[in-house]
Amino acid sequence: MTLKECKKEEKADREFQKKFKFEGSINVLTQMMVDPAVTEKKGGGKNLPLRRGEILDVIQFTNQEQILCRNSQRRCKSVGAEALLFL
């Protein structure tokens, strides 16, 4: 990983912490897969765009219906729990 990529990731992490008022370091709890049977969604607002079969990093289980996730492009937003499957 180059220095430029490292700085870009650090900046994305700082923005995430500011946006979601997240304290401490960002730790991945587990990984989950988007259900292949779910319809693809564009996302927007606080929701992450969903692609069938995509693997997401789970950062925090916020409540019964929403999970805070990060995709492969390091975008962090909420995802509906009904759209995810455990690996």
Buried (B, 14 or more C-beta within 10 A) or exposed (E): EEEEEEEEEEEBBEEBBEEBEBEEEBEEEEBBBBBEEBEEBEBEEEBBBBEEEBEBBBBBEEEEEBBBBBBEEEEBBBBBBEBBEEE
